Amino acid sequence: MSTINSKFDKVLNASEQFGKVNHEPDSSKEVQINTPEKTMPFSDQIGNYQRNKGIPLQSYENSKIYIVGSGIAGMSAAYYFIRDGRVPGKNIIFLDQLNIEGGSLDGAGNAKDGYIIRGGREMDMTYENLWDMFQDIPALELPAPYSVLDEYRLINDNDPNYSKARLIHNQGQIKDFSKFGLEKKDQLAIVKLLLKKKEELDDLTIEDYFSESFLNSNFWFFWRSMFAFENWHSLLELKLYMHRFLHAIDGMKDFSCLVFPKYNQYDTYVTPLKNFLVEKGVQIQFNTLVKDLDIHINTEGKTVEGIITEQNGEEVRIPVGKEDYVIVTTGSMTESTFYGDNNTVPEVTIDNSNAGQSAGWKLWKNLAAKSEVFGKPEKFCSHIEKSSWESATLTCRPSAFTEKLKELCVNDPYSGRTATGGIITITDSNWVMSFTCNRQPHFPTQPDDILVVWVYALLMDKEGNYIKKTMPQCTGNEILAELCYHLGMTDQLDNVIENTIVRTSFMPYITSMFMPRAQGDRPRVVPEGCTNLGLVGQFVETNNDVVFTMESSVRTARIAVYNLLNLNKQVPDINPLQYDIRHLLKATQALNDYKPFLGEGILRKILKGTYFEHILVNRPEEKEEHESFLTRFQDWVKGVKD
Ligand SMILES: Cc1cc2nc3c(=O)[nH]c(=O)nc-3n(C[C@H](O)[C@H](O)[C@H](O)COP(=O)(O)OP(=O)(O)OC[C@H]3O[C@@H](n4cnc5c(N)ncnc54)[C@H](O)[C@@H]3O)c2cc1C
């Protein structure tokens, strides 16, 4: 308590709370009631009251912090050690097998050789931890005192995101995307899934649960292409997503629910964060592969005493002292990426027989071999056919393709403003192909006449409609041909190929986080008994957050730091909008395509003329279908019985 002014001693010494904060409160288990025993903020309470500093209980001047992985999870762990743990930046050392920081957040290349981004960037305003951090990180382009968050708001508040061509089909025709088209029984299945306890969903898949009509609906096209869910993925994860993004469901049709960065993910997030950390003295040690941790396990707990690394082909053991901490990013969605270009196919040398052998997976497997508290990595990394897909980055000089693109954009793609406003999905593509042109330039040094476009597909085992090969069997030019076919412009293919550089990335583990899982398959952030080890990233258990987001990696890092240092501060659970009656009603209305839902008429009558009148979204009267109450009631009862 030496860091706290002695005038607080009387209160703190008498406190039953001090030093016993629940760092990761669970809103799905909490009854939100105020009592003399329960005076801390509610589990998912967010806002300025949560901006207190996490006053450490001791000084960490002599502690070293080793962080394995310089992706956003590792980098945010460093940030929280510095901001909330008051750990000197110079005490923090990253160890990464690569020679660049950022992990999955990449963005490289140039107009001559072609740019490359393995991923696009859909972002949500409720990424509470991510924005918590980026409100403090100096902006990339705005002068001091502005932050990355300030820059983000300036762009997104003044250049709204939405799509005018969310779905296309029939070789370039915009398809009506105004409806989810869910049958009543499928809407009920969603409601029943939301009601289910998480524990009931171990190892179930989406296709185990949902009907064919759901899987063929517009809703599922929107959802799976937006979030990269496959039918064989985890039903539990889908449920968590539905809670997490309930507030955004109505805006998923035209992407008006999303915000996007100004540039690619590397320049937008990694560069400013890296600059901040390096300025604080943090060291980044590249080309350092971490093979294993030397963990002393006894009845007192599990304590890391050494880090076994490989550097320049030599094994080097880094001793971990009694006052030190270790953070490890377990698993990576982009490990073992295979690359191709216009004329070459990614040479994929991985299949289920040799899956899960790369550094990130191996390290996790080595930990799992020591104790079951470290989970079951093989559940996530053993089925390449179920966890892989490919993306392609197009560097486009003006061509017939860029002309066609203009028709699908909400603003001129050369104007610097929102272009396609998120992915455009081709619903009659065998590959379920999507493409997007985000705000340009997508790279700070990109020439004015260049557009950078990102393409990806969900189904890797189907032949194309035009090119009779699977996507991973295609060269970049063949992918262009397939895309041009779906845009109705094969007659202009030569012109497109001549003016487009293609760089492809086949990612064997890109959706490995979505593989069906059961309780205990993912370790907790600080696994039971660990005294100085935190696990972060996409493959650790949180109470209610989802995976495949930057936010969840930041969340795990923050939990790890608060927990290991036992800070006087909580990480609030996910944003509580799922409990907001307005969003629940709006989601119900949206899922029913704004036709009246059961009981809506009565509710409207009750609310009419009251303070709460506005909580039901108004429908244009002419769209109202006068379905009888009895019919809707019968549908409901039938659905519940099914
Ligand atoms: C194609 C794509 C699209 C995406 N779209 C979105 C989106 O729209 N919105 C969104 O929020 N998120 C999106 N994401 C997800 C987001 O990018 C990731 O969740 C996040 O970047 C993961 O960060 P991480 O630090 O947890 O892991 P990673 O970025 O994977 O970092 C892991 C790091 O650890 C290192 N490492 C691992 N093991 C070892 C070892 N044993 N020794 C040494 N180093 C090791 C790796 O080299 C790497 O640098 C997308 C990701 C991809 C790939």
Ligand as a Chemical Component Dictionary entry (heavy atoms), coordinates in Angstrom:
data_LIG
# 
_chem_comp.id                   LIG 
_chem_comp.type                 NON-POLYMER 
_chem_comp.pdbx_formal_charge   0 
_chem_comp.three_letter_code    LIG 
# 
loop_
_chem_comp_atom.comp_id 
_chem_comp_atom.atom_id 
_chem_comp_atom.alt_atom_id 
_chem_comp_atom.type_symbol 
_chem_comp_atom.charge 
_chem_comp_atom.model_Cartn_x 
_chem_comp_atom.model_Cartn_y 
_chem_comp_atom.model_Cartn_z 
_chem_comp_atom.pdbx_ordinal 
LIG C1  C1  C 0 -8.574  -11.654 -42.540 1  
LIG C2  C2  C 0 -8.908  -11.060 -41.216 2  
LIG C3  C3  C 0 -10.009 -10.235 -41.076 3  
LIG C4  C4  C 0 -10.316 -9.689  -39.824 4  
LIG N1  N1  N 0 -11.358 -8.823  -39.712 5  
LIG C5  C5  C 0 -11.589 -8.215  -38.523 6  
LIG C6  C6  C 0 -12.541 -7.190  -38.408 7  
LIG O1  O1  O 0 -13.168 -6.835  -39.397 8  
LIG N2  N2  N 0 -12.755 -6.623  -37.184 9  
LIG C7  C7  C 0 -12.065 -7.014  -36.079 10 
LIG O2  O2  O 0 -12.279 -6.462  -34.992 11 
LIG N3  N3  N 0 -11.139 -7.986  -36.158 12 
LIG C8  C8  C 0 -10.893 -8.587  -37.349 13 
LIG N4  N4  N 0 -9.949  -9.547  -37.447 14 
LIG C9  C9  C 0 -9.418  -10.116 -36.202 15 
LIG C10 C10 C 0 -8.257  -9.371  -35.616 16 
LIG O3  O3  O 0 -7.395  -8.929  -36.601 17 
LIG C11 C11 C 0 -7.568  -10.351 -34.669 18 
LIG O4  O4  O 0 -8.505  -10.816 -33.732 19 
LIG C12 C12 C 0 -6.431  -9.746  -33.903 20 
LIG O5  O5  O 0 -5.605  -9.004  -34.748 21 
LIG C13 C13 C 0 -5.665  -10.864 -33.209 22 
LIG O6  O6  O 0 -4.620  -10.292 -32.476 23 
LIG P1  P1  P 0 -3.756  -11.148 -31.457 24 
LIG O7  O7  O 0 -2.724  -10.253 -30.947 25 
LIG O8  O8  O 0 -4.657  -11.823 -30.516 26 
LIG O9  O9  O 0 -3.105  -12.307 -32.333 27 
LIG P2  P2  P 0 -2.166  -12.172 -33.594 28 
LIG O10 O10 O 0 -2.370  -10.894 -34.281 29 
LIG O11 O11 O 0 -2.380  -13.409 -34.380 30 
LIG O12 O12 O 0 -0.707  -12.123 -33.006 31 
LIG C14 C14 C 0 -0.034  -13.218 -32.539 32 
LIG C15 C15 C 0 1.435   -12.829 -32.515 33 
LIG O13 O13 O 0 2.112   -13.747 -31.685 34 
LIG C16 C16 C 0 3.268   -14.204 -32.340 35 
LIG N5  N5  N 0 3.522   -15.545 -31.813 36 
LIG C17 C17 C 0 2.611   -16.530 -31.606 37 
LIG N6  N6  N 0 3.194   -17.612 -31.090 38 
LIG C18 C18 C 0 4.505   -17.303 -30.964 39 
LIG C19 C19 C 0 5.614   -18.034 -30.475 40 
LIG N7  N7  N 0 5.493   -19.278 -30.018 41 
LIG N8  N8  N 0 6.812   -17.429 -30.477 42 
LIG C20 C20 C 0 6.951   -16.157 -30.911 43 
LIG N9  N9  N 0 5.935   -15.429 -31.390 44 
LIG C21 C21 C 0 4.713   -15.995 -31.412 45 
LIG C22 C22 C 0 2.902   -14.172 -33.805 46 
LIG O14 O14 O 0 4.037   -14.111 -34.621 47 
LIG C23 C23 C 0 2.075   -12.893 -33.875 48 
LIG O15 O15 O 0 2.872   -11.762 -34.069 49 
LIG C24 C24 C 0 -9.566  -10.041 -38.695 50 
LIG C25 C25 C 0 -8.443  -10.863 -38.845 51 
LIG C26 C26 C 0 -8.108  -11.345 -40.090 52 
LIG C27 C27 C 0 -6.875  -12.173 -40.224 53 
# 
loop_
_chem_comp_bond.comp_id 
_chem_comp_bond.atom_id_1 
_chem_comp_bond.atom_id_2 
_chem_comp_bond.value_order 
_chem_comp_bond.pdbx_ordinal 
LIG C1  C2  SING 1  
LIG C2  C3  SING 2  
LIG C2  C26 DOUB 3  
LIG C3  C4  DOUB 4  
LIG C4  N1  SING 5  
LIG C4  C24 SING 6  
LIG N1  C5  DOUB 7  
LIG C5  C6  SING 8  
LIG C5  C8  SING 9  
LIG C6  O1  DOUB 10 
LIG C6  N2  SING 11 
LIG N2  C7  SING 12 
LIG C7  O2  DOUB 13 
LIG C7  N3  SING 14 
LIG N3  C8  DOUB 15 
LIG C8  N4  SING 16 
LIG N4  C9  SING 17 
LIG N4  C24 SING 18 
LIG C9  C10 SING 19 
LIG C10 O3  SING 20 
LIG C10 C11 SING 21 
LIG C11 O4  SING 22 
LIG C11 C12 SING 23 
LIG C12 O5  SING 24 
LIG C12 C13 SING 25 
LIG C13 O6  SING 26 
LIG O6  P1  SING 27 
LIG P1  O7  DOUB 28 
LIG P1  O8  SING 29 
LIG P1  O9  SING 30 
LIG O9  P2  SING 31 
LIG P2  O10 DOUB 32 
LIG P2  O11 SING 33 
LIG P2  O12 SING 34 
LIG O12 C14 SING 35 
LIG C14 C15 SING 36 
LIG C15 O13 SING 37 
LIG C15 C23 SING 38 
LIG O13 C16 SING 39 
LIG C16 N5  SING 40 
LIG C16 C22 SING 41 
LIG N5  C17 SING 42 
LIG N5  C21 SING 43 
LIG C17 N6  DOUB 44 
LIG N6  C18 SING 45 
LIG C18 C19 SING 46 
LIG C18 C21 DOUB 47 
LIG C19 N7  SING 48 
LIG C19 N8  DOUB 49 
LIG N8  C20 SING 50 
LIG C20 N9  DOUB 51 
LIG N9  C21 SING 52 
LIG C22 O14 SING 53 
LIG C22 C23 SING 54 
LIG C23 O15 SING 55 
LIG C24 C25 DOUB 56 
LIG C25 C26 SING 57 
LIG C26 C27 SING 58 
# 
